[in-house]
Amino acid sequence: MNLNPVLTAVTDRIIARSARSRGHYLDLIAREKDAGISRPQLACGNLAHAFAAAGEDKAAIRARRAMNIGIVTSYNDMLSAHQPYGRYPEQIKLFAREVGATAQVAGATPAMCDGVTQGQPGMELSLFSRDVIAMSTAVALSHGMYEGVAMLGICDKIVPGLLMGALRFGHLPAILIPSGPMPSGISNSEKQRVRQLYAEGKVDRERLMDSEAASYHAPGTCTFYGTANTNQMLMEVMGLHLPGSSFVPPNTKLRQELTRAAIHRLAQIGPNGNDYRPLGHCIDERAIVNAAVGLLATGGSTNLAIHIPAMARAAGIIIDWEDLDRLSAVVPQLTRVYPNGSTDVNGFHQVGGMPSLIGSLLDAGLLHPDILTVCEGGFARYRDMPHMRDDQLVWEDAGPSRDDTVLRTPAAPFRKDGGMRLMQGNLGRGIYKTSAVAPERWTIEAPARIFEDQQAVIDAFKAGELDRDVIVVVRFQGPAANGMPELHRLTPTLSVLQDRGHKVALMTDGRMSGASGKVPAAIHIGPEAHAGGPLSRLRDGDIVRVCAQTGRIDVLIDDAEWEKRTPATGPKPGFGTGRELFALMRDGVDSPERGASAILAAMDHMAEAEGLS
């Protein structure tokens, strides 16, 4: 199948835009392979420190005769998604010895949960935790002790952060190893119903607590298709997982054998073998485009509109929201997984999952088939689903979807486009996820009501002040203002207003959760209000038009009057919950379209000073 011409054109656009920065990145990892810190270059004292506690692997590490795998883990036992990782390091060491390799825990990264911090002060650390994770990964790998990297991470900022950090050591091969989703709990429709009843004051906190505990109830990733599971899809469609491994449940024989197979494969693709596959070459412009296609085809989390540019930049690749918009015009939506449907990721996996999805996109010419993957046999192998047969791990062609209410082909999609629009106008530039919004609500024109935090929205709702057609504007929520916390607490409130028959939309320079649902929302709007962006000039009662049909976000006001307005001043950053420790990141962060990263912005400044950008 020939590649879709728009896919080719967007890829060529990214390659041309990235030529200089990508070239410098490839030069960097080539130098690091040849002259960077590595075990053979370590002095005896350095090396002795590094293997002192290696037990039965000490002799092999000392002799440098075996590949040594660095494990970077995000384990903690508060997060359901990361709790299964507690036993992985000891298992990985055994699996490495089976193929003559060794493994050590190189380091750990923080792993905070947006589900726990939603609506709390700690959410203001969330996006910047990605930079911390990237730096933690770099610290872990800086010892020069490893010839390969096994990355253990699942959720929102963890996977992008791990990849951003590891890409600075892109001469090493790397595999991401998932832990899988928890079993399905109560239906997502029931969970949403109780949340809305609580927002209306019709059920009490204890009833809400019972509902939430029946939904999030066991080890494993949350089962809705939010940012965490969008990350897993992304790693598979870029070829950094083993085929079909994203949504295999934890604590099963299949899950363990996939981890074993990943470590065995990592030992085969090291720099001293015949199948060297460095991470920095696996992640190229084609892989980044595949990531964008996967996001669009599955109606994935809008958070990835920030994370994909950040991960790409770490490899010298520049992608913007216009690229996503162009791809969205030709990439059809092929899945209906909650919040875009009633089925969760377990149901998606059971009907064919990632292998069926990838196969159908390849057949339609909507994925680059020639990316360098971690798997032997290339990207064609990602059509295969793993199974246990006679106590052995095998892969078989997944074939087509077994339920077209959950997963379809490009020939008969749920939607003809990918459901993500670039929004532009006199109010700035942002993103709108159309895939979860009914088409009759794509255009909303109504008076604006201005807020500067989400609690104020909830208070106004409870006071009856929003029981009308309204565009709720929540500003001073960008990365430079307060770290860009998610505004997921607003979803039930705005859903109630919409269900009452009102025309409702949200506009913000902040983020919505990967679990955001049916309410129209123009988000990530920049320049952000904190920098004097257009949202800072809005006033209560201004007529605002949000139109996903045309991709416009505008205030309907005379140009001369608009220009005379003085930008509002936002609230001061908060102290407490560690927020003050992240002031340097707020001061140095760049725009969401570039990835909203302080460390990448600083890295670019260094490159510019050296004439490398």
FENMO-V361744 format. One record per run of one state. SS is the DSSP state (H for helix, E for strand, - for the rest). FROM is the first residue (numbers start at 1). LEN is the number of residues. If there is no record, write none. Layout:
SS&FROM&LEN ; SS&FROM&LEN
This chain:
-&1&4 ; H&5&31 ; -&36&3 ; H&39&3 ; -&42&2 ; H&44&8 ; -&52&3 ; H&55&9 ; -&64&4 ; E&68&6 ; -&74&6 ; H&80&19 ; -&99&3 ; E&102&7 ; -&109&5 ; H&114&4 ; -&118&3 ; H&121&21 ; -&142&6 ; E&148&5 ; -&153&5 ; H&158&10 ; -&168&5 ; E&173&5 ; -&178&3 ; E&181&1 ; -&182&6 ; H&188&12 ; -&200&5 ; H&205&11 ; -&216&5 ; E&221&1 ; -&222&5 ; H&227&11 ; -&238&15 ; H&253&16 ; -&269&10 ; H&279&4 ; -&283&2 ; H&285&13 ; -&298&6 ; H&304&11 ; -&315&6 ; H&321&8 ; -&329&4 ; E&333&1 ; -&334&1 ; E&335&1 ; -&336&1 ; E&337&1 ; -&338&5 ; E&343&1 ; -&344&1 ; H&345&6 ; -&351&2 ; H&353&11 ; -&364&15 ; H&379&5 ; E&384&6 ; -&390&2 ; E&392&6 ; -&398&9 ; E&407&1 ; -&408&2 ; H&410&3 ; -&413&2 ; E&415&1 ; -&416&4 ; E&420&6 ; -&426&2 ; E&428&6 ; H&434&3 ; -&437&2 ; H&439&3 ; -&442&1 ; E&443&9 ; -&452&2 ; H&454&9 ; -&463&7 ; E&470&5 ; -&475&4 ; H&479&4 ; -&483&3 ; E&486&1 ; -&487&3 ; H&490&10 ; -&500&4 ; E&504&5 ; -&509&2 ; E&511&1 ; -&512&8 ; E&520&7 ; -&527&2 ; H&529&3 ; -&532&2 ; H&534&4 ; -&538&5 ; E&543&5 ; -&548&4 ; E&552&4 ; -&556&3 ; H&559&6 ; -&565&14 ; H&579&10 ; -&589&3 ; H&592&3 ; -&595&3 ; H&598&12 ; -&610&4
